Amino acid sequence: YMLSLISLFILHSKEPNLKRPFKVWYPVVPVISFLIGIFLTISVIISSVPALKWAALVYAIAIAYYFIWGNKNIRPFEEEFGVLDELDA
């Protein structure tokens, strides 16, 4: 999650006039989200080790679900990014 926010900052600095399918109140919303992510990550790490075990278990279940059932509903690339072609028009 935090890596996607970092990539948002990099993309916005390199391509400020790029057409996007939606816009956020930049940079306020991404900065707040990034700070909340840092806070939650640190609080889980320092709170207790069992919490990390539960978080790892939840992630493992989510990954297993995706690979067993979730990836069957992925749309083709053209359909997924067809909305970007409409923005260029």
N, C-alpha and C positions, 0 to 999 in steps of 0.2 A: 504494500500500500504506500509506504513512504517512498519507495523507489519510483512509483508512478507519479507522485507529487514532485519529486526532484526532476523527473523527465518533463513534467509540465513546465517548470520554471526554465529549464534549458530550452525547450521548444519555443516557449513564449519569447525568450530573449533572442533566439536565432531567427525566428520567423514571426515577428510581431503582427504582420498584416495577413497571415494565413487565415483563410476562411475555415471556420469551425462549425460543426453541427449544432453546438450550443456553447454558450459563454457563461462564465461565472464572474462574480465580482472580484476581479483580479486586482491585486494580489492578496486581498483580505481573506477570502474563503480558503484558498490553498495554504496560506501561512497558518491560519487557525487550525486547519485540519492536520498540518504537519506537526504543530506543537502538541495537539491532543494525542497524536500517534506516538510522539516521543514520550510524553507523560505516561501513557498507558503501557508502553513497552518497559519503561524503567520501573513503573510501579509493580508490574507482574514479576520482573526479575528480582526486585528487592523484597517483595512481600513474602513469598515462600516458594520453596522448591516443589511441593506438591501441586501448586497452581500451574507450574510449568509442565508437569507431567500430564495434568488434565488438558491443558492447551494443546500439547503434542498429540494426545489421544484424539481430540476433536479434529485437528488438522489431518491426522492419519485417516480417520473415518471419512472426512470430506474428500480427500484425495481418492480413497478407494471407491466412494460413491461416484465420483466423476469418471474414473476409468472403467467402472463396471456399467453404469447406466447413463451418466450425464453426457458423454461425448457422442451419443447416438443422435442427439438433437441439434448438432452444430449445423448451422446454415452454410451453404457454399460461399466462398470468398466474394464472388460477384454480387450475390444477394446481400451479404453482410455489409459491404462497403458501397453498394449502389447509391445510397443516399449522398455519398461524397460527390458522385458524378452530377447529381442534381444541383448541388451547391455551386459547381463550376459553371453551370449554365446561366 
